[in-house]
């Protein structure tokens, strides 16, 4: 279920409507905190989507609307991967 929700949120992050993007970014940040390692197998796809969204909407970004969830996501999974390997 978590993956299905994640995919739908990623789709909404690419939405042309700024408010939809904001809501999707906020929801995604919450999801990735709760999902923890469940999203690791999809990390490549998630990062590709977020990088694409940042490139597409960079000129319209306000206060890191997209950057904050990306950075938090990367930090969380870096710690998770390092801890699981140690």
PAROTOR-745255 format. One record per atom (N, C-alpha, C): atom name; z, y, x. Coordinates in nm, 2 decimals. Each point is the difference from the previous one (the first is absolute). Layout:
<mimars>
(CA (Z Y X))
...
</mimars>
This chain:
<mimars>
(N (0.00 -0.12 0.08))
(CA (0.00 0.12 -0.08))
(C (0.00 0.13 0.09))
(N (0.08 -0.01 0.10))
(CA (0.01 0.12 0.09))
(C (-0.14 0.04 0.06))
(N (-0.08 -0.10 0.03))
(CA (-0.14 0.02 0.06))
(C (-0.09 0.07 -0.11))
(N (0.01 -0.05 -0.12))
(CA (-0.08 0.06 -0.11))
(C (0.04 0.15 -0.02))
(N (0.12 0.03 0.00))
(CA (0.05 0.13 -0.02))
(C (-0.05 0.09 0.12))
(N (0.02 -0.06 0.12))
(CA (-0.04 0.07 0.12))
(C (-0.15 0.04 0.00))
(N (-0.09 -0.10 -0.04))
(CA (-0.14 0.03 -0.01))
(C (-0.03 0.11 -0.10))
(N (0.07 0.00 -0.11))
(CA (-0.03 0.10 -0.11))
(C (0.04 0.14 0.05))
(N (0.12 0.00 0.08))
(CA (0.04 0.13 0.05))
(C (-0.09 0.05 0.11))
(N (-0.05 -0.09 0.08))
(CA (-0.10 0.05 0.10))
(C (-0.13 0.05 -0.06))
(N (-0.04 -0.06 -0.11))
(CA (-0.11 0.05 -0.07))
(C (0.02 0.14 -0.05))
(N (0.12 0.03 -0.05))
(CA (0.04 0.13 -0.06))
(C (0.02 0.10 0.11))
(N (0.03 -0.04 0.12))
(CA (0.01 0.09 0.12))
(C (-0.13 0.06 0.03))
(N (-0.11 -0.08 -0.03))
(CA (-0.14 0.05 0.02))
(C (-0.05 0.08 -0.12))
(N (0.08 0.02 -0.10))
(CA (-0.05 0.07 -0.12))
(C (-0.03 0.15 0.04))
(N (-0.10 0.05 -0.06))
(CA (-0.03 0.14 0.03))
(C (0.10 0.10 -0.06))
(N (0.08 -0.04 -0.09))
(CA (0.10 0.09 -0.06))
(C (0.12 0.01 0.09))
(N (0.03 0.13 0.04))
(CA (0.11 0.02 0.09))
(C (0.14 -0.05 -0.06))
(N (0.02 0.02 -0.12))
(CA (0.13 -0.05 -0.06))
(C (0.01 -0.15 0.00))
(N (-0.11 -0.07 -0.03))
(CA (0.00 -0.14 0.01))
(C (0.03 -0.05 0.14))
(N (-0.06 0.07 0.10))
(CA (0.02 -0.04 0.14))
(C (0.15 0.02 0.03))
(N (0.06 0.11 -0.04))
(CA (0.14 0.02 0.03))
(C (0.09 -0.11 -0.06))
(N (-0.03 -0.03 -0.13))
(CA (0.08 -0.10 -0.06))
(C (-0.02 -0.14 0.06))
(N (-0.12 -0.03 0.04))
(CA (-0.03 -0.13 0.06))
(C (0.07 -0.01 0.14))
(N (0.00 0.11 0.08))
(CA (0.06 0.00 0.13))
(C (0.15 -0.02 -0.01))
(N (0.06 0.07 -0.10))
(CA (0.14 -0.01 -0.02))
(C (0.04 -0.14 -0.04))
(N (-0.08 -0.06 -0.10))
(CA (0.03 -0.13 -0.04))
(C (-0.02 -0.10 0.11))
(N (-0.10 0.02 0.08))
(CA (-0.03 -0.09 0.11))
(C (0.11 0.00 0.10))
(N (0.06 0.12 0.03))
(CA (0.11 0.01 0.09))
(C (0.12 -0.08 -0.05))
(N (0.02 0.01 -0.13))
(CA (0.11 -0.08 -0.06))
(C (-0.03 -0.15 0.01))
(N (-0.12 -0.04 -0.03))
(CA (-0.04 -0.14 0.00))
(C (0.02 -0.06 0.14))
(N (-0.05 0.07 0.10))
(CA (0.01 -0.06 0.14))
(C (0.14 -0.01 0.04))
(N (0.09 0.09 -0.04))
(CA (0.14 -0.02 0.03))
(C (0.06 -0.12 -0.06))
(N (-0.03 -0.03 -0.12))
(CA (0.05 -0.11 -0.07))
(C (-0.07 -0.13 0.04))
(N (-0.13 0.00 0.03))
(CA (-0.07 -0.12 0.03))
(C (0.03 -0.06 0.14))
(N (0.04 0.09 0.09))
(CA (0.03 -0.04 0.13))
(C (-0.11 -0.08 0.07))
(N (0.03 -0.13 0.03))
(CA (-0.10 -0.08 0.07))
(C (-0.11 -0.06 -0.09))
(N (0.01 0.01 -0.13))
(CA (-0.10 -0.06 -0.09))
(C (-0.14 0.06 0.02))
(N (0.00 0.13 0.05))
(CA (-0.13 0.06 0.02))
(C (-0.06 -0.02 0.14))
(N (0.07 -0.06 0.09))
(CA (-0.05 -0.02 0.13))
(C (-0.14 -0.06 0.01))
(N (-0.03 -0.11 -0.08))
(CA (-0.13 -0.06 0.01))
(C (-0.11 0.10 -0.04))
(N (0.03 0.10 -0.07))
(CA (-0.10 0.10 -0.05))
(C (0.00 0.13 0.07))
(N (0.08 0.00 0.11))
(CA (0.01 0.12 0.08))
(C (-0.13 0.06 0.04))
(N (-0.09 -0.08 0.05))
(CA (-0.13 0.05 0.04))
(C (-0.07 0.08 -0.11))
(N (-0.01 -0.07 -0.11))
(CA (-0.07 0.06 -0.12))
(C (0.07 0.13 -0.04))
(N (0.13 0.00 -0.01))
(CA (0.08 0.11 -0.04))
(C (-0.02 0.12 0.09))
(N (0.00 -0.03 0.13))
(CA (-0.02 0.11 0.10))
(C (-0.14 0.06 -0.01))
(N (-0.10 -0.09 -0.01))
(CA (-0.14 0.04 -0.01))
(C (-0.01 0.10 -0.12))
(N (0.06 -0.04 -0.11))
(CA (-0.01 0.08 -0.13))
(C (0.06 0.13 0.02))
(N (0.12 0.00 0.06))
(CA (0.08 0.13 0.02))
(C (-0.07 0.09 0.10))
(N (-0.06 -0.06 0.11))
(CA (-0.07 0.08 0.09))
(C (-0.13 0.06 -0.06))
(N (-0.07 -0.08 -0.08))
(CA (-0.12 0.05 -0.07))
(C (0.04 0.12 -0.10))
(N (0.11 -0.02 -0.07))
(CA (0.05 0.10 -0.09))
(C (0.03 0.13 0.07))
(N (0.07 -0.01 0.12))
(CA (0.03 0.11 0.07))
(C (-0.12 0.08 0.05))
(N (-0.10 -0.08 0.05))
(CA (-0.13 0.07 0.04))
(C (-0.07 0.06 -0.11))
(N (0.00 -0.06 -0.12))
(CA (-0.07 0.05 -0.11))
(C (0.07 0.13 -0.06))
(N (0.13 0.00 -0.01))
(CA (0.07 0.11 -0.06))
(C (0.07 0.09 0.09))
(N (-0.02 -0.01 0.13))
(CA (0.08 0.07 0.10))
(C (0.00 0.15 -0.02))
(N (-0.11 0.06 -0.04))
(CA (-0.01 0.14 -0.02))
(C (0.09 0.04 -0.12))
(N (0.03 -0.09 -0.09))
(CA (0.08 0.04 -0.12))
(C (0.14 -0.05 0.01))
(N (0.04 -0.06 0.11))
(CA (0.14 -0.05 0.01))
(C (0.10 0.12 0.00))
(N (0.11 -0.02 -0.07))
(CA (0.10 0.10 0.00))
(C (0.13 -0.06 0.04))
(N (0.06 0.05 0.11))
(CA (0.14 -0.05 0.05))
(C (0.00 -0.15 0.02))
(N (-0.10 -0.05 0.06))
(CA (0.00 -0.14 0.03))
(C (0.01 -0.10 -0.11))
(N (-0.06 0.04 -0.12))
(CA (0.01 -0.08 -0.12))
(C (-0.04 -0.15 0.03))
(N (-0.10 -0.01 0.09))
(CA (-0.05 -0.14 0.04))
(C (0.06 -0.04 0.13))
(N (0.02 0.09 0.09))
(CA (0.05 -0.03 0.13))
(C (0.14 -0.06 0.00))
(N (0.09 0.05 -0.08))
(CA (0.14 -0.05 0.00))
(C (0.00 -0.15 -0.04))
(N (-0.06 -0.04 -0.11))
(CA (0.00 -0.15 -0.03))
(C (-0.06 -0.08 0.11))
(N (-0.11 0.05 0.06))
(CA (-0.06 -0.08 0.11))
(C (0.09 -0.02 0.12))
(N (0.06 0.11 0.04))
(CA (0.09 -0.01 0.12))
(C (0.12 -0.08 -0.04))
(N (0.06 0.01 -0.11))
(CA (0.11 -0.08 -0.04))
(C (-0.04 -0.15 -0.01))
(N (-0.11 -0.03 -0.05))
(CA (-0.06 -0.13 -0.01))
(C (-0.01 -0.06 0.14))
(N (-0.06 0.07 0.09))
(CA (-0.02 -0.05 0.14))
(C (0.13 -0.02 0.07))
(N (0.09 0.09 -0.02))
(CA (0.14 -0.01 0.07))
(C (0.07 -0.12 -0.06))
(N (0.00 -0.02 -0.13))
(CA (0.07 -0.11 -0.06))
(C (-0.06 -0.14 0.05))
(N (-0.13 -0.01 0.00))
(CA (-0.05 -0.13 0.04))
(C (0.00 -0.02 0.15))
(N (0.00 0.10 0.08))
(CA (0.02 -0.01 0.14))
(C (0.14 -0.06 0.03))
(N (0.10 0.06 -0.07))
(CA (0.13 -0.05 0.02))
(C (0.02 -0.15 -0.05))
(N (-0.06 -0.03 -0.11))
(CA (0.00 -0.13 -0.06))
(C (-0.06 -0.10 0.09))
(N (-0.12 0.03 0.05))
(CA (-0.07 -0.09 0.09))
(C (0.08 -0.02 0.13))
(N (0.05 0.11 0.06))
(CA (0.07 -0.02 0.12))
(C (0.13 -0.08 -0.01))
(N (0.07 0.03 -0.11))
(CA (0.13 -0.08 -0.03))
(C (-0.03 -0.15 -0.02))
(N (-0.11 -0.03 -0.07))
(CA (-0.03 -0.14 -0.03))
(C (-0.05 -0.07 0.12))
(N (-0.05 0.07 0.10))
(CA (-0.05 -0.06 0.13))
(C (0.12 -0.01 0.10))
(N (0.10 0.07 -0.02))
(CA (0.11 0.00 0.10))
(C (0.10 -0.10 -0.02))
</mimars>
